[in-house]
Amino acid sequence: MTDQAVDNSGAATVTATATAAGSAAGSAHDWGSGEFLGRKRELKELRADIERTGLDTLTGRKVPRARVLLVAGRPGSGRTALAEELARSLADDYPGGALRARLTAPGGERVPTEETARGLLDDLGIAAPAGADADTLSEMVREALAVRRVLLVLDDAADAEQVDPLLPDNPDCLVVATAQGPLTGIPDVRPCTLGGLDTASAVALLAHYTGKVRITVDPTAADALAEECGGQPAALVLVGGWLSNRPKSSVADVTKHLRELPDDPEQPQGTGPLARALRLVYESLPQPAARILRLLALAPAGLADAHTASALAGCSVSAAQTTLDDFAVQGLLHPVDGSVPQYLVPGCLAPLLLALTEAQDRPAERQLARARMLERTVRQLQSCRAVTDPEGSPARKKLAGLPRALRFTSPAAAAVWLRERQPALLAAARAAVGDGELDTLARRLVAALVRALAAHRGTEAAAPELYGLHRLVLDVAERRNLHREKAAALLNLADLDAQTGRTTEALTRYRAALDAGRTAGDPYATARAMESVGGTYQEMGDFSRASDWYGRALALRLTRGEDEDGARLYGRLGAVHTYAGRYGEALRDWRAAASGLRRLGDLPGHARALSEMARVQEYAGRPEESLRTCQEAVEWARQAGEVRLQAALGLRLADTLDRLGDPTAARLHRGAAERLMEEEVPAYEIRSASARG
């Protein structure tokens, strides 16, 4: 049987050998090519619209932006399939390639502009800063497209406000958007409105499922069936799939059955044919399969795999996988290309399936299904994280005790799973937090996802996703008055703000974390927030406030006997005083740092602190003291066995001797330092302890 390339709203007008559905977060997706059924007039109109003289040209103004073509139609009408066919036919005209983004999730929720823009930037290979707002990210998209000739497909737009921020300021680009109606607010856009397929194309689509013989023996019934489906590709696919599983049923039989099914008055006008087709298929399913189908409306981002279906319905993973495969054959789900088998619930079917589960499953049953799904996801994420630990570690031993279906064969396999399931995992976290009744599970899910992302991608690469997850933690903490978790979330968010240059936002969050830490009675969070406030003021060049906050953090650390952190803070205070030109105070603090590090047995740290003392003494105009201190630092580095540190200090000692007018001794120390250094390794650089910790 030939697979059908079905649009994101559920329509099918293209035959294809492979289909990949885009995620609800708006990531790009590829579509297989093949025979396109019908829509010749619409395609001709759209191509002609590209060459049409725009209003700007008629008025003598330079065309400021890309031309926008709009394909309008109800979900299930084939609007995405038509947009994709147009994009395929125009591929040679746009050497920059085609970008795709989904603007509405399968459940009907609008995809935030920042998520869409971030997905487009990822496709372009451009790193987006963590926590950046929609305006910043959409501007980055426009800047990137200003120097490229690309075709941008924006699928299922709710309104012009979703499309306008993403329009390239480049007339060489083309935007193809799909929506239910006109995009009022975007000038010079004429919608190509879709109705049903013509009868010949509709019958041809049925024939791909039923075979030509069943159509040929009763062409009148086939025409009647196409009319009963309203020419809607999504309805035709469902009915065709139903017929393909029942070779003894005639086309006339299914037509009669459809006519006897009543319309649901609660469904929107125009969805009758699709709703009846789904009901035809649903009522013919065995009870376990029917339950799985309707509960798939709860799948995050409309993306489901065997574990999702198994947890939702409470059945085995193997049974769930078999059922999902059957659904895909019948056109109820769209297979998603990738190493991990998963499926997309068509956007046009999602609200119908949700209505089914709300009608047939009690609220408590639906909540239990969600809880099972989240618990399964937590265990998968824990397994995904544990496989990165060394063999024999406690995490790997615990992993060995999990069921085989939850284990990963290697870190590489876990990384692939995490990458391909990431849209669904992030959507599950957002949905769990938004639910408000599953906060314990939501907190565990977010924590497990943060650890898995950090383990496989690193905190820097995963910063955009981690930023969103920390915001979710903050939402739950504020709702539940969990002050300790609120402080932790605020500290994490502030750190990411500081790393991306949003210093003012970071300072605000650090202060809020300090308040939350004090309320929770958490001395670690309190001291950490104080130190971070000091570091932010230091970054801003306000050294007086920086030293004040470092001093507060130091007092708290020393009160608690945290000598290691105390020594580090003495160093930060010394660096701030140095920047401010308060050399006496700087020497006092560096001396305290050196003394503390020596007591702790940190000989390399002790040597570095002495080196900083020598630097300050030199700034203060005391070269002889600087020389003695630097010699002492060299000796401590030698005792510590830190060869590169010893060499770097030797070079500094040589520079000091040069300034004191002793070139012979300087030459001896410089030669000794150079002999210590390996040729292929650069000299150890002694940095001020003022660097942000």
C-alpha positions as CSV (number, residue, x, y, z in Angstrom):
1,M,0.0,0.0,0.0
2,T,1.3,3.5,-0.8
3,D,1.7,5.8,2.2
4,Q,-0.1,9.1,2.1
5,A,1.7,12.3,2.9
6,V,-0.8,13.9,5.1
7,D,-0.7,17.6,6.0
8,N,-0.3,18.7,9.6
9,S,-4.0,19.4,9.8
10,G,-4.8,15.9,8.8
11,A,-5.5,16.3,5.1
12,A,-4.0,14.0,2.4
13,T,-3.6,15.0,-1.2
14,V,-0.1,13.8,-1.9
15,T,1.1,10.2,-2.2
16,A,4.5,9.7,-0.8
17,T,7.0,7.1,0.1
18,A,8.0,8.7,3.4
19,T,6.5,11.4,5.6
20,A,8.0,13.3,8.5
21,A,5.7,15.5,10.6
22,G,7.1,18.6,12.2
23,S,6.9,19.0,15.9
24,A,4.5,21.4,17.6
25,A,7.5,23.5,18.7
26,G,7.9,24.5,15.1
27,S,11.0,22.6,14.0
28,A,11.6,22.0,10.3
29,H,10.5,18.8,8.6
30,D,11.0,17.1,5.2
31,W,8.3,15.7,3.1
32,G,8.5,12.8,0.6
33,S,7.7,13.6,-3.0
34,G,5.3,11.7,-5.2
35,E,2.1,12.1,-7.2
36,F,0.0,15.1,-6.3
37,L,-3.7,14.6,-6.6
38,G,-5.8,17.4,-7.8
39,R,-5.5,21.1,-6.9
40,K,-4.1,22.0,-10.3
41,R,-6.2,25.2,-10.5
42,E,-5.0,26.3,-7.0
43,L,-1.4,25.5,-7.8
44,K,-1.7,27.6,-11.0
45,E,-3.2,30.5,-9.1
46,L,-0.4,30.4,-6.5
47,R,2.3,30.4,-9.0
48,A,0.8,33.3,-10.8
49,D,0.5,35.2,-7.6
50,I,4.3,35.0,-7.2
51,E,4.7,37.0,-10.4
52,R,1.8,39.4,-9.7
53,T,2.7,43.0,-9.4
54,G,2.4,44.1,-5.8
55,L,0.9,47.2,-4.4
56,D,4.3,48.6,-3.5
57,T,5.5,48.3,-7.1
58,L,2.3,49.9,-8.4
59,T,2.8,52.9,-6.2
60,G,6.4,53.2,-7.1
61,R,7.8,52.1,-3.8
62,K,10.6,49.6,-3.3
63,V,9.3,46.2,-2.2
64,P,10.4,46.0,1.4
65,R,9.6,42.4,2.4
66,A,9.1,38.9,1.0
67,R,5.9,38.1,-0.9
68,V,3.4,36.1,1.1
69,L,1.2,33.5,-0.4
70,L,-1.7,32.2,1.7
71,V,-3.4,28.8,1.4
72,A,-6.6,29.0,3.4
73,G,-8.8,26.1,4.4
74,R,-10.3,24.1,7.2
75,P,-8.2,21.5,9.0
76,G,-8.3,18.4,6.9
77,S,-8.7,20.3,3.6
78,G,-5.2,19.5,2.4
79,R,-3.8,23.0,2.9
80,T,-0.4,21.9,4.2
81,A,-0.1,19.3,1.4
82,L,-0.8,22.0,-1.2
83,A,1.8,24.3,0.4
84,E,4.3,21.5,0.4
85,E,3.7,20.7,-3.2
86,L,4.1,24.3,-4.1
87,A,7.4,24.5,-2.1
88,R,8.6,21.3,-3.8
89,S,7.9,22.7,-7.3
90,L,9.7,25.9,-6.5
91,A,12.8,24.4,-4.8
92,D,15.1,25.2,-7.7
93,D,14.2,28.9,-7.5
94,Y,15.4,29.2,-3.9
95,P,19.0,28.1,-3.5
96,G,19.0,28.9,0.2
97,G,16.6,26.0,0.7
98,A,13.2,25.8,2.4
99,L,12.4,26.3,6.1
100,R,9.3,25.1,7.8
101,A,7.6,26.0,11.0
102,R,4.3,24.9,12.6
103,L,2.5,27.8,14.3
104,T,-0.3,25.9,16.0
105,A,0.1,22.7,18.1
106,P,-2.0,19.7,17.3
107,G,-4.2,20.5,20.4
108,G,-5.0,23.9,19.0
109,E,-2.6,26.0,21.2
110,R,-0.6,28.8,19.6
111,V,3.1,28.1,19.4
112,P,4.8,31.1,21.0
113,T,6.8,33.2,18.5
114,E,10.0,32.7,20.5
115,E,9.7,28.9,20.1
116,T,9.1,29.2,16.4
117,A,12.0,31.7,15.9
118,R,14.3,29.5,17.9
119,G,13.5,26.5,15.8
120,L,14.1,28.4,12.6
121,L,17.5,29.6,13.9
122,D,18.4,26.1,14.8
123,D,17.6,25.0,11.3
124,L,19.9,27.8,10.0
125,G,22.7,26.7,12.3
126,I,22.5,29.9,14.3
127,A,22.9,29.7,18.1
128,A,20.2,31.7,19.9
129,P,20.9,33.2,23.4
130,A,19.1,31.5,26.3
131,G,16.1,33.4,27.6
132,A,15.9,35.8,24.7
133,D,12.5,37.2,24.1
134,A,10.3,37.0,21.0
135,D,11.4,40.3,19.6
136,T,15.1,39.5,19.9
137,L,14.7,36.1,18.3
138,S,12.4,37.1,15.5
139,E,14.8,40.0,14.7
140,M,17.6,37.4,14.5
141,V,15.6,35.4,12.1
142,R,14.9,38.4,9.8
143,E,18.6,39.3,9.9
144,A,19.6,35.8,8.9
145,L,17.1,35.7,6.0
146,A,18.0,39.1,4.8
147,V,21.1,37.6,3.1
148,R,19.5,34.4,1.9
149,R,17.1,33.5,-0.8
150,V,14.9,31.0,1.0
151,L,11.3,29.7,0.9
152,L,9.6,29.8,4.3
153,V,6.6,27.6,4.9
154,L,4.5,28.8,7.9
155,D,1.9,26.1,8.6
156,D,-1.4,26.6,10.5
157,A,-1.1,30.2,11.4
158,A,-3.8,31.4,13.9
159,D,-3.5,35.1,12.8
160,A,-1.3,37.7,11.3
161,E,0.4,38.4,14.6
162,Q,2.1,35.0,14.4
163,V,3.3,35.5,10.8
164,D,4.3,39.2,10.7
165,P,7.4,39.0,13.1
166,L,8.9,36.2,10.9
167,L,8.5,37.8,7.5
168,P,11.9,38.3,5.9
169,D,12.9,41.9,5.0
170,N,14.1,40.5,1.7
171,P,12.0,40.5,-1.5
172,D,14.1,37.6,-2.8
173,C,12.5,35.3,-0.2
174,L,9.0,33.8,-0.5
175,V,6.6,32.9,2.4
176,V,3.9,30.3,2.0
177,A,1.5,30.4,4.9
178,T,-1.5,28.2,5.7
179,A,-4.4,29.2,7.9
180,Q,-8.1,28.7,8.3
181,G,-9.0,32.2,7.1
182,P,-7.4,35.4,5.8
183,L,-4.4,36.9,7.6
184,T,-5.9,40.4,8.1
185,G,-3.1,42.8,8.9
186,I,-0.5,41.6,6.3
187,P,-0.8,43.8,3.3
188,D,-1.0,42.5,-0.3
189,V,-2.0,38.9,0.5
190,R,-4.7,37.2,-1.4
191,P,-5.9,33.9,0.0
192,C,-6.1,30.7,-2.1
193,T,-9.2,29.2,-0.5
194,L,-9.6,25.4,-0.6
195,G,-12.8,23.5,-0.7
196,G,-13.1,19.8,-1.3
197,L,-11.1,17.8,-3.9
198,D,-12.7,17.4,-7.2
199,T,-14.5,14.1,-7.6
200,A,-11.9,12.5,-9.9
201,S,-9.0,13.3,-7.4
202,A,-11.1,12.2,-4.4
203,V,-11.9,8.9,-6.0
204,A,-8.2,8.4,-7.0
205,L,-7.2,9.0,-3.3
206,L,-9.7,6.3,-2.2
207,A,-8.3,4.0,-4.8
208,H,-4.8,4.1,-3.3
209,Y,-6.3,2.4,-0.2
210,T,-9.0,0.2,-1.7
211,G,-7.3,-0.8,-4.9
212,K,-8.7,0.2,-8.4
213,V,-10.9,-2.9,-8.7
214,R,-13.3,-2.0,-6.0
215,I,-13.6,1.4,-7.5
216,T,-14.0,0.2,-11.0
217,V,-16.8,-2.3,-10.2
218,D,-19.0,0.5,-8.7
219,P,-17.9,3.9,-9.9
220,T,-21.2,5.5,-9.0
221,A,-20.8,4.4,-5.4
222,A,-17.3,5.7,-5.4
223,D,-18.5,9.1,-6.6
224,A,-21.2,9.1,-3.9
225,L,-18.6,8.2,-1.2
226,A,-16.4,11.1,-2.3
227,E,-19.4,13.4,-2.1
228,E,-20.3,12.0,1.3
229,C,-16.8,12.8,2.5
230,G,-17.2,16.4,1.2
231,G,-14.1,15.9,-0.9
232,Q,-12.1,16.3,2.4
233,P,-8.8,14.5,2.0
234,A,-8.6,13.7,5.7
235,A,-12.0,12.1,5.7
236,L,-11.2,10.2,2.5
237,V,-8.0,8.8,4.0
238,L,-9.9,7.5,7.1
239,V,-12.6,5.9,5.0
240,G,-10.0,4.5,2.6
241,G,-8.1,3.0,5.5
242,W,-11.3,1.5,6.9
243,L,-12.0,-0.1,3.5
244,S,-8.5,-1.4,3.1
245,N,-8.9,-3.4,6.3
246,R,-12.2,-4.9,5.2
247,P,-11.8,-6.4,1.7
248,K,-15.3,-7.8,1.8
249,S,-17.0,-4.5,2.4
250,S,-18.2,-2.7,-0.7
251,V,-17.9,1.0,-1.4
252,A,-21.7,1.3,-1.4
253,D,-21.9,-0.3,2.1
254,V,-19.6,2.3,3.7
255,T,-21.4,5.1,1.9
256,K,-24.7,4.0,3.4
257,H,-23.1,3.6,6.8
258,L,-21.7,7.1,6.7
259,R,-25.0,8.6,5.7
260,E,-26.7,6.9,8.7
261,L,-24.2,8.4,11.2
262,P,-25.7,11.6,12.7
263,D,-23.7,14.9,12.9
264,D,-22.4,16.0,16.2
265,P,-24.1,19.3,17.0
266,E,-21.2,20.3,19.3
267,Q,-18.6,20.1,16.6
268,P,-17.9,23.2,14.5
269,Q,-19.6,23.7,11.2
270,G,-17.9,22.1,8.3
271,T,-16.3,19.2,10.3
272,G,-19.2,16.9,9.8
273,P,-17.7,14.6,7.1
274,L,-14.4,14.2,9.0
275,A,-16.2,13.6,12.3
276,R,-18.4,10.9,10.8
277,A,-15.4,9.3,9.1
278,L,-13.6,9.2,12.4
279,R,-16.6,7.8,14.2
280,L,-16.9,5.1,11.5
281,V,-13.3,4.0,12.1
282,Y,-13.5,4.4,15.9
283,E,-16.6,2.3,16.4
284,S,-15.1,-0.5,14.4
285,L,-12.0,-0.7,16.6
286,P,-11.6,-3.3,19.3
287,Q,-12.2,-1.8,22.7
288,P,-8.5,-1.7,23.8
289,A,-7.4,-0.1,20.5
290,A,-10.3,2.4,20.7
291,R,-9.2,3.4,24.2
292,I,-5.6,3.9,23.1
293,L,-6.8,6.0,20.1
294,R,-8.9,8.4,22.2
295,L,-6.3,8.7,24.9
296,L,-3.7,9.8,22.3
297,A,-5.4,13.2,22.5
298,L,-3.4,13.6,25.7
299,A,0.0,12.9,24.1
300,P,2.3,15.9,24.6
301,A,2.6,18.0,21.4
302,G,0.6,15.3,19.7
303,L,3.7,13.1,19.5
304,A,3.4,9.6,20.7
305,D,5.6,6.5,20.9
306,A,4.9,3.1,22.2
307,H,5.8,4.0,25.7
308,T,3.4,7.0,25.6
309,A,0.6,4.9,24.4
310,S,1.4,2.0,26.8
311,A,1.4,4.3,29.8
312,L,-1.7,6.2,28.8
313,A,-3.8,3.0,28.2
314,G,-2.1,0.8,30.8
315,C,-1.1,-1.9,28.3
316,S,2.2,-3.5,27.3
317,V,4.7,-1.7,25.2
318,S,4.6,-4.3,22.5
319,A,0.8,-4.2,22.3
320,A,0.9,-0.4,22.1
321,Q,3.5,-0.5,19.3
322,T,1.4,-2.9,17.2
323,T,-1.6,-0.7,17.7
324,L,0.2,2.5,16.7
325,D,1.5,0.7,13.5
326,D,-2.1,-0.3,12.7
327,F,-3.3,3.3,13.2
328,A,-0.6,4.6,10.9
329,V,-1.7,2.2,8.2
330,Q,-5.3,3.4,8.6
331,G,-4.3,7.1,8.3
332,L,-5.1,7.8,12.0
333,L,-1.5,8.8,12.8
334,H,1.4,10.1,10.8
335,P,4.8,8.3,11.2
336,V,7.6,10.7,12.0
337,D,10.9,10.0,10.3
338,G,13.8,9.2,12.7
339,S,15.6,6.5,14.6
340,V,13.0,6.5,17.3
341,P,9.6,5.2,16.2
342,Q,7.0,7.9,17.0
343,Y,3.8,9.2,15.5
344,L,2.0,12.5,15.2
345,V,-1.7,12.9,16.0
346,P,-3.1,14.9,13.0
347,G,-4.2,18.3,14.1
348,C,-7.6,17.9,12.5
349,L,-8.2,14.7,14.6
350,A,-6.8,16.0,17.9
351,P,-9.9,17.9,19.0
352,L,-12.2,15.1,17.9
353,L,-10.2,12.6,19.9
354,L,-10.2,14.9,22.9
355,A,-14.0,15.1,22.7
356,L,-14.2,11.3,22.6
357,T,-12.0,10.9,25.7
358,E,-13.9,13.6,27.6
359,A,-17.1,11.9,26.8
360,Q,-16.1,8.3,27.6
361,D,-13.4,8.6,30.3
362,R,-14.0,10.1,33.7
363,P,-11.8,13.1,34.7
364,A,-10.1,10.9,37.3
365,E,-9.3,8.3,34.6
366,R,-7.8,10.9,32.3
367,Q,-5.7,12.3,35.2
368,L,-4.5,8.8,36.1
369,A,-3.5,8.3,32.5
370,R,-1.5,11.5,32.4
371,A,0.2,10.6,35.7
372,R,1.1,7.1,34.3
373,M,2.6,8.8,31.2
374,L,4.6,11.3,33.2
375,E,5.9,8.6,35.6
376,R,7.0,6.5,32.6
377,T,8.7,9.6,31.1
378,V,10.5,10.3,34.3
379,R,11.9,6.7,34.4
380,Q,13.0,7.0,30.8
381,L,14.8,10.2,31.5
382,Q,16.5,8.7,34.5
383,S,17.7,5.8,32.4
384,C,18.8,8.2,29.7
385,R,20.9,10.1,32.3
386,A,22.2,7.0,34.1
387,V,23.7,5.4,30.9
388,T,26.2,8.2,30.7
389,D,27.7,7.2,34.1
390,P,30.7,4.9,34.3
391,E,30.3,1.1,34.5
392,G,29.9,0.0,38.1
393,S,28.6,3.4,39.3
394,P,25.5,3.4,41.6
395,A,23.4,4.9,38.7
396,R,24.4,2.1,36.3
397,K,23.7,-0.6,38.9
398,K,20.2,0.9,39.4
399,L,19.8,1.1,35.6
400,A,20.4,-2.6,35.3
401,G,17.4,-3.3,37.5
402,L,15.0,-1.5,35.2
403,P,12.8,-3.4,32.7
404,R,14.6,-4.0,29.4
405,A,12.1,-1.7,27.6
406,L,13.3,1.3,29.7
407,R,17.0,0.7,29.3
408,F,19.3,2.1,26.6
409,T,22.0,0.0,25.0
410,S,24.5,2.9,24.9
411,P,25.0,6.6,25.6
412,A,24.7,7.2,21.9
413,A,21.3,5.5,21.7
414,A,20.1,7.5,24.7
415,A,21.3,10.7,23.0
416,V,19.4,10.0,19.8
417,W,16.3,9.2,21.8
418,L,16.6,12.4,23.8
419,R,17.2,14.5,20.6
420,E,14.3,13.1,18.7
421,R,11.9,13.0,21.6
422,Q,12.9,16.5,22.9
423,P,9.8,18.3,21.5
424,A,7.5,15.9,23.2
425,L,9.5,15.9,26.4
426,L,9.5,19.7,26.7
427,A,5.8,19.8,25.9
428,A,5.1,17.1,28.6
429,A,6.9,19.3,31.1
430,R,4.9,22.4,30.1
431,A,1.7,20.5,30.2
432,A,2.4,18.9,33.6
433,V,3.2,22.3,35.1
434,G,0.2,23.9,33.5
435,D,-2.1,21.2,34.8
436,G,-1.6,22.4,38.4
437,E,-2.7,19.1,39.9
438,L,0.4,17.0,39.1
439,D,3.0,19.3,40.6
440,T,5.0,16.6,42.3
441,L,5.3,14.6,39.1
442,A,6.0,17.9,37.2
443,R,8.9,18.7,39.5
444,R,10.4,15.2,39.1
445,L,10.0,15.4,35.3
446,V,11.6,18.8,35.0
447,A,14.5,17.7,37.3
448,A,15.1,14.5,35.3
449,L,14.9,16.4,32.0
450,V,17.4,19.0,33.2
451,R,19.9,16.3,34.2
452,A,19.5,14.4,31.0
453,L,20.0,17.4,28.8
454,A,23.1,18.5,30.8
455,A,24.6,15.0,30.7
456,H,24.2,14.5,26.9
457,R,24.5,18.1,25.5
458,G,26.2,20.0,28.3
459,T,24.8,23.0,30.1
460,E,26.1,25.5,27.6
461,A,24.6,23.8,24.5
462,A,21.3,23.1,26.3
463,A,21.0,26.5,27.9
464,P,17.9,27.6,25.8
465,E,16.0,24.5,26.9
466,L,17.3,24.7,30.5
467,Y,16.2,28.3,30.7
468,G,12.6,27.3,29.9
469,L,12.7,24.4,32.3
470,H,14.0,26.6,35.2
471,R,11.1,28.9,34.5
472,L,8.7,26.0,34.9
473,V,10.3,25.1,38.2
474,L,9.8,28.7,39.3
475,D,6.1,28.6,38.3
476,V,5.5,25.5,40.5
477,A,7.6,26.9,43.4
478,E,5.6,30.1,43.4
479,R,2.3,28.3,43.2
480,R,3.2,25.9,46.0
481,N,5.2,28.4,48.1
482,L,8.3,26.3,47.9
483,H,10.8,28.9,48.8
484,R,13.9,26.7,48.6
485,E,13.1,25.6,45.1
486,K,12.1,29.2,44.2
487,A,15.6,30.4,45.2
488,A,17.3,27.6,43.2
489,A,15.3,28.4,40.1
490,L,15.9,32.1,40.4
491,L,19.7,31.5,40.8
492,N,19.8,29.2,37.8
493,L,17.8,31.7,35.7
494,A,20.0,34.6,36.9
495,D,23.1,32.7,36.0
496,L,21.9,32.2,32.4
497,D,20.8,35.9,32.2
498,A,24.3,36.9,33.3
499,Q,26.0,34.6,30.8
500,T,24.0,36.2,27.9
501,G,24.7,39.8,29.0
502,R,21.3,40.6,30.6
503,T,23.0,42.0,33.7
504,T,20.0,44.0,35.0
505,E,17.7,41.1,34.7
506,A,20.3,38.9,36.4
507,L,20.6,41.4,39.3
508,T,16.9,41.5,39.8
509,R,16.7,37.7,40.0
510,Y,19.7,37.3,42.3
511,R,18.0,39.7,44.7
512,A,14.7,37.8,44.5
513,A,16.7,34.6,45.1
514,L,18.2,36.2,48.2
515,D,14.8,37.0,49.6
516,A,13.5,33.4,48.8
517,G,16.6,31.9,50.4
518,R,16.2,33.9,53.6
519,T,12.5,33.0,53.7
520,A,13.3,29.3,53.3
521,G,16.1,29.6,55.9
522,D,18.5,28.2,53.3
523,P,22.0,29.5,54.2
524,Y,23.6,28.0,51.0
525,A,21.1,29.8,48.7
526,T,21.4,33.0,50.8
527,A,25.2,33.1,50.6
528,R,25.2,32.1,46.9
529,A,22.8,34.9,46.1
530,M,24.8,37.4,48.1
531,E,28.0,36.4,46.2
532,S,26.2,36.5,42.9
533,V,24.8,40.0,43.6
534,G,28.4,41.1,44.4
535,G,29.6,39.5,41.1
536,T,26.9,41.3,39.2
537,Y,27.9,44.7,40.7
538,Q,31.5,43.9,39.9
539,E,30.5,43.2,36.3
540,M,28.7,46.5,36.2
541,G,31.8,48.3,37.5
542,D,30.2,49.3,40.9
543,F,33.1,48.1,43.0
544,S,31.9,49.6,46.3
545,R,28.6,47.6,46.2
546,A,30.4,44.6,44.9
547,S,32.8,44.6,47.9
548,D,29.9,45.2,50.3
549,W,28.0,42.1,49.0
550,Y,31.1,40.0,48.9
551,G,31.7,41.0,52.5
552,R,28.2,39.9,53.5
553,A,28.6,36.5,51.8
554,L,32.1,36.1,53.4
555,A,30.7,36.8,56.9
556,L,28.0,34.1,56.4
557,R,30.5,31.6,55.0
558,L,32.9,32.1,57.9
559,T,30.0,31.9,60.5
560,R,29.1,28.5,59.1
561,G,32.8,27.3,59.0
562,E,32.9,27.1,55.2
563,D,36.6,27.9,55.0
564,E,37.1,26.9,51.4
565,D,34.4,29.3,50.2
566,G,35.7,31.9,52.6
567,A,39.2,31.7,51.1
568,R,37.6,32.1,47.6
569,L,35.6,35.1,48.7
570,Y,38.7,36.7,50.3
571,G,40.2,36.5,46.8
572,R,37.2,38.0,45.1
573,L,37.3,40.9,47.6
574,G,41.0,41.3,46.9
575,A,40.3,41.5,43.2
576,V,37.5,44.1,43.6
577,H,39.7,46.3,45.9
578,T,42.5,46.0,43.3
579,Y,40.2,47.2,40.5
580,A,39.0,50.1,42.7
581,G,42.6,51.1,43.5
582,R,42.3,50.3,47.2
583,Y,45.6,48.5,47.4
584,G,45.9,48.3,51.2
585,E,42.5,46.5,51.5
586,A,43.4,44.4,48.5
587,L,46.6,43.2,50.1
588,R,44.8,42.4,53.4
589,D,42.2,40.2,51.6
590,W,44.8,38.5,49.3
591,R,46.9,37.7,52.4
592,A,43.9,36.2,54.1
593,A,43.0,34.2,51.0
594,A,46.6,32.9,50.8
595,S,46.6,32.0,54.5
596,G,43.3,30.2,54.2
597,L,44.3,28.2,51.2
598,R,47.5,27.1,52.9
599,R,45.6,25.9,55.9
600,L,43.3,23.9,53.6
601,G,46.3,22.3,51.9
602,D,45.6,23.9,48.6
603,L,49.2,24.7,47.7
604,P,48.6,25.7,44.0
605,G,45.8,28.0,45.2
606,H,48.2,29.4,47.9
607,A,50.8,30.1,45.2
608,R,48.3,31.9,43.0
609,A,47.1,34.0,45.9
610,L,50.7,35.0,46.6
611,S,51.1,35.9,43.0
612,E,48.1,38.2,43.1
613,M,49.6,39.8,46.3
614,A,52.8,40.4,44.3
615,R,50.8,42.0,41.5
616,V,49.0,44.4,44.0
617,Q,52.3,45.3,45.7
618,E,53.7,46.2,42.3
619,Y,50.7,48.4,41.6
620,A,51.2,50.0,45.0
621,G,54.7,51.0,44.1
622,R,56.5,48.5,46.3
623,P,58.6,46.5,43.9
624,E,61.0,45.0,46.4
625,E,58.1,43.5,48.4
626,S,56.5,42.3,45.1
627,L,59.8,40.5,44.2
628,R,60.0,38.7,47.6
629,T,56.3,37.7,47.4
630,C,56.7,36.4,43.8
631,Q,59.8,34.4,44.8
632,E,57.8,32.8,47.7
633,A,55.0,32.0,45.2
634,V,57.5,30.3,42.9
635,E,58.8,28.2,45.8
636,W,55.2,27.1,46.8
637,A,54.4,26.2,43.2
638,R,57.6,24.1,43.1
639,Q,56.5,22.3,46.3
640,A,53.1,21.7,44.9
641,G,54.6,20.1,41.8
642,E,52.7,22.5,39.5
643,V,55.3,22.8,36.7
644,R,53.3,25.1,34.4
645,L,52.3,27.3,37.3
646,Q,55.9,27.5,38.4
647,A,57.0,28.4,34.9
648,A,54.4,31.2,34.6
649,L,55.4,32.6,38.0
650,G,59.0,32.5,36.9
651,L,58.2,34.6,33.9
652,R,56.4,37.1,36.1
653,L,59.4,37.1,38.4
654,A,61.7,37.8,35.4
655,D,59.5,40.7,34.4
656,T,59.7,42.2,37.9
657,L,63.5,41.9,37.9
658,D,63.6,43.7,34.6
659,R,61.6,46.6,36.1
660,L,64.0,46.6,39.1
661,G,67.0,47.0,36.8
662,D,68.5,43.5,37.2
663,P,68.5,42.1,33.6
664,T,71.0,39.4,34.4
665,A,68.9,37.8,37.1
666,A,65.8,38.3,34.9
667,R,67.4,36.4,32.1
668,L,68.3,33.5,34.3
669,H,64.8,33.2,35.7
670,R,63.2,33.5,32.2
671,G,65.5,30.8,30.8
672,A,64.6,28.5,33.7
673,A,60.9,29.1,33.2
674,E,61.2,28.4,29.5
675,R,62.9,25.1,30.1
676,L,60.1,24.1,32.4
677,M,57.5,24.7,29.8
678,E,56.7,22.1,27.2
679,E,56.9,23.5,23.7
680,E,53.5,22.3,22.7
681,V,51.7,23.6,25.8
682,P,51.1,27.4,26.2
683,A,52.3,29.0,29.4
684,Y,50.0,28.8,32.3
685,E,48.1,32.1,32.6
686,I,47.6,33.4,36.1
687,R,44.2,35.0,36.2
688,S,42.8,37.3,38.8
689,A,40.3,35.7,41.1
690,S,37.9,38.4,40.0
691,A,36.7,36.1,37.2
692,R,33.1,35.2,37.8
693,G,32.7,31.9,39.7
